[in-house]
Structure formats: structure tokens, C-alpha cells
Amino acid sequence: MAHIVILGAGLGGLSMAYAMRKAARHDDRVTVVSDDTHFHFVPSNPWVAVRWRKREDVDVELRPVLDRKGIGFDASGAKRVHPERNEIELTDGRLLSYDYLVIATGPKLAFEEVDGLGPQGHTASICHVDHAEQAASQWDAFVANPGPIVVGAVQGASCYGPAYEYAMIMDADLRRRKIRDRVPMTFVTAEPYVGHLGLGGVGDSKGMLESAMREHDIKWICNAKTTRVEADKMFVTEYDDLGHERRTHELPFRYAMMLPAFKGVDAVAGIEKLTNPRGFVVIDEFQRNPTYANVYAVGVCVAIAPIEATPVPTGVPKTGFMIESMVSATAENIRAVLDGREPSTRATWNAVCLADFGDRGVAFVALPQIPPRNLNWSSEGKWVHMAKIGFEKYFMHRMRTGGTEPAYERMVLDWLGVKKLKA
């Protein structure tokens, strides 16, 4: 009998728990360790932040659903992983031993890297449902007394889609309130161009997103390093394509939301040969750490080198479909080891992104996510908005009932006519 521990209960961790329980042998134990008693559907946070959704719409209590699947649950949270002795030190002082560990913690939000950034500073966040609820309260005050908005992502960020989504969702909400004309909006991003997305662009993402920004009267500043944020002003340095300082900006705002850079969580950061200097888990082609062969990792906590050097640092996103492929591969590889075989399954690392713009949206498909690609495709329309709503409903149902198959995004690929390229 083996004890398989999954550290983290977000999109990757909970999917991993369900997939691992299905793949493991009958007598193997699967345990989830988290510092939260609930799962929250992060892609819905932009909607929560303008009150298009409530917390309960995107929330699942973990213990009941995991109990139904025969999966153990510990909500103490991890203080430190000790891979050399196969133990996790929990925050309450207990030690939890494992035979196999899957790290699926997601990121640590590095707000502290920019003075004044984040919910404890002067900008809102949509990275966690707690932040989104706080942002919604700030939004209520803002729409009663509107003014300039600054929105985007700081240097080192590795998830740009939600910034574009939130900009457009705010635009849609303001138009519904008939006060959009009172709100100048500026998009600030570390990306070298609009639509880079940390991926070197996907299809015509540059043209499509620039067109959307123009259509919605949103100005933008790219190659931007956010240096500090004050109560009503953001300080930004813009660089040229060679990395030379071009100009500085002082951007006044009454409401601001900037995505932070990501780091690895404290429980694993700084562990030699397990994580890189930013605290992300180093893995091989089978999702396994090269030094600690019984430690695997999936999701945002995985170390992936930037696709290309950019004048201002940008990271690589890990989208839902990419994470699900990591989960499936990891479950199959752990089962192989349990059966005395070597791991052989590789994640596809394909990217499927549905970016909602409030009443329409943009879809991106990159197979694989890292170029060169077999497919490099993008499209837009009202259908994307409806598809994003459908995905939310499907995924929340799946999490509440213990589903294991990443069927929805595969259906999207089939619908888009790329079935032969999805493997």
C-alpha cells in the first residue's frame, strides 16, 4: 500500500486528487493537504470583482466531496516539505509522511516586489476569491464616484489573460451603467506587445487584442515596469525593444488592478534541487523532479523557462487545459511506478484559453503551448462569452460531483475542428 499526498487543492490539486484516486490501486491512500477548506474557481474571479458572480457560485467545500471519493483531507496546510525524508511538516507541527508527493500549490503572489502593490497596498487583485470580493467592494465605491482606471500586469507576471478579461469586463459593466464616458482606462503590461500573453502571441492575438482595445477606448503601455504605486498614482517606466528606458509615466487612478509576479510557495521555495531560484518546482518530461524521483508537480508551481527574452521580464502561463494534461500524465506515471514500470506518459502542454470580454470574447488555441506549434489559432465573438459561462458551470459541477475527465476542453477542441491535433 502506498500513500500519495497531493499538496494543494486548487484547479490542479483537486483535479489531481480525483485522477489519482481513479488511477491508484484499491489499497493505496490518497490525501490532499491544503491551507483552505474550500475550492474556488479562479477563472470566475473577474466576474466576482464586478458582482456578476457571488462567492458561493464559485465555491466548493472540500471535505464532503473528497470524503465521497475516498480521498483523505488535511486543512492544516504545509509549513515545509522535507523531500530527503519523505515528509511534510504541517503548520500545526505534525509530520505527514508520504510515498509519493504531487506538488500542486499554485503560486505565491509576489505583491511585495512592487512597493504599494496589492490588496494590502493600493491596487485590487483578482488572483484569489478573497481578493475579488475585496475588489468588488472597491468597485461599488468606484462606480459611485468614477474616474481613471489603470489595469494590467507587472514585470514577472506569468498570467496575462485575466488582466485583459478584467479590463474588458469593467468596460462592459461601466457601459451597462452608462458611465463609461467618465472613465479613462489605461492598460499597463510587461509584455513587449499587446497579445504576447507570455507565449510569443497565439494566432493573431496581437491584432485582435489591439483592435479590441481601440474599439473599447483603452490606451496601453507595453514593455512597462511598474516601479511603485501610491494611493492615487502609479509610476511606470516604459522600455524600448532593446531594453533601454524610453520614458516614465505617472498614471493617476481612482481604481487600479495589477496582476503580480508569481513565486513558489514558502513550503518548497529554497529547497536545493527541488526548486529553481524563484521557488518553482523543477520537473522532467514526466512531471517528476530529477533529484527526488517520488516527487511530482503540476500546474502553476511548475518551473517553465520563458519562451523568449523580453525587454521587461515576462513569465509563461499555465492554462487549465495544460494543467489537466499534466494531471493525467502524472496519475498515469505514478500508477506505472506502483506497478513496477518506468514512467512514460508526457503531458501535451496544449493551451486552450477562453477570454471573456463581458458580452463577447476571444479564444486562443496553441498546440503545443510552447512554439513551434502544430496549431496556432485565435478567434473572437459572442460564442466565446457563452462558452466561458458553459465551462464555469461544467467545471463547478465536475468539482462538486468528483468528476475526473477533462472532457469540456476536449469538446471545445473537437468543436473547433482540431481533434487530430489535440493529442
Rosetta blueprint (number, residue, H / E / L):
1 M L
2 A L
3 H E
4 I E
5 V E
6 I E
7 L E
8 G L
9 A L
10 G L
11 L H
12 G H
13 G H
14 L H
15 S H
16 M H
17 A H
18 Y H
19 A H
20 M H
21 R H
22 K H
23 A H
24 A L
25 R L
26 H L
27 D L
28 D L
29 R E
30 V E
31 T E
32 V E
33 V E
34 S L
35 D L
36 D L
37 T L
38 H E
39 F E
40 H E
41 F L
42 V H
43 P H
44 S H
45 N H
46 P H
47 W H
48 V H
49 A L
50 V L
51 R L
52 W L
53 R L
54 K L
55 R H
56 E H
57 D H
58 V H
59 D E
60 V E
61 E E
62 L H
63 R H
64 P H
65 V H
66 L H
67 D H
68 R H
69 K L
70 G L
71 I L
72 G E
73 F E
74 D E
75 A L
76 S L
77 G L
78 A E
79 K E
80 R E
81 V E
82 H E
83 P H
84 E H
85 R H
86 N L
87 E E
88 I E
89 E E
90 L E
91 T L
92 D L
93 G L
94 R L
95 L E
96 L E
97 S E
98 Y L
99 D L
100 Y E
101 L E
102 V E
103 I E
104 A L
105 T L
106 G L
107 P L
108 K E
109 L E
110 A L
111 F H
112 E H
113 E H
114 V L
115 D E
116 G L
117 L L
118 G L
119 P L
120 Q L
121 G L
122 H L
123 T L
124 A E
125 S L
126 I L
127 C L
128 H L
129 V H
130 D H
131 H H
132 A H
133 E H
134 Q H
135 A H
136 A H
137 S H
138 Q H
139 W H
140 D H
141 A H
142 F H
143 V H
144 A H
145 N L
146 P L
147 G L
148 P L
149 I E
150 V E
151 V E
152 G E
153 A E
154 V L
155 Q L
156 G L
157 A L
158 S L
159 C L
160 Y L
161 G H
162 P H
163 A H
164 Y H
165 E H
166 Y H
167 A H
168 M H
169 I H
170 M H
171 D H
172 A H
173 D H
174 L H
175 R H
176 R H
177 R L
178 K L
179 I L
180 R H
181 D H
182 R H
183 V L
184 P L
185 M E
186 T E
187 F E
188 V E
189 T E
190 A L
191 E L
192 P L
193 Y L
194 V L
195 G L
196 H L
197 L L
198 G L
199 L L
200 G L
201 G L
202 V L
203 G L
204 D L
205 S H
206 K H
207 G H
208 M H
209 L H
210 E H
211 S H
212 A H
213 M H
214 R H
215 E H
216 H L
217 D L
218 I E
219 K E
220 W E
221 I E
222 C L
223 N L
224 A E
225 K E
226 T E
227 T E
228 R E
229 V E
230 E E
231 A L
232 D L
233 K E
234 M E
235 F E
236 V E
237 T E
238 E E
239 Y E
240 D L
241 D L
242 L L
243 G L
244 H L
245 E E
246 R E
247 R E
248 T E
249 H E
250 E E
251 L E
252 P E
253 F L
254 R L
255 Y E
256 A E
257 M E
258 M E
259 L E
260 P L
261 A L
262 F E
263 K E
264 G L
265 V L
266 D L
267 A L
268 V L
269 A L
270 G L
271 I L
272 E L
273 K L
274 L L
275 T E
276 N L
277 P L
278 R L
279 G L
280 F L
281 V E
282 V L
283 I L
284 D L
285 E L
286 F L
287 Q L
288 R E
289 N L
290 P L
291 T L
292 Y L
293 A L
294 N L
295 V E
296 Y E
297 A E
298 V L
299 G H
300 V H
301 C H
302 V E
303 A L
304 I L
305 A L
306 P L
307 I L
308 E L
309 A L
310 T L
311 P L
312 V L
313 P L
314 T L
315 G L
316 V L
317 P L
318 K L
319 T L
320 G H
321 F H
322 M H
323 I H
324 E H
325 S H
326 M H
327 V H
328 S H
329 A H
330 T H
331 A H
332 E H
333 N H
334 I H
335 R H
336 A H
337 V H
338 L H
339 D L
340 G L
341 R L
342 E L
343 P L
344 S L
345 T L
346 R L
347 A L
348 T L
349 W L
350 N L
351 A E
352 V E
353 C E
354 L E
355 A E
356 D E
357 F L
358 G L
359 D L
360 R L
361 G E
362 V E
363 A E
364 F E
365 V E
366 A E
367 L E
368 P L
369 Q L
370 I L
371 P L
372 P L
373 R L
374 N L
375 L E
376 N E
377 W E
378 S E
379 S E
380 E E
381 G E
382 K H
383 W H
384 V H
385 H H
386 M H
387 A H
388 K H
389 I H
390 G H
391 F H
392 E H
393 K H
394 Y H
395 F H
396 M H
397 H H
398 R H
399 M H
400 R H
401 T H
402 G L
403 G L
404 T L
405 E L
406 P L
407 A H
408 Y H
409 E H
410 R H
411 M H
412 V H
413 L H
414 D H
415 W H
416 L L
417 G L
418 V L
419 K H
420 K H
421 L H
422 K L
423 A L
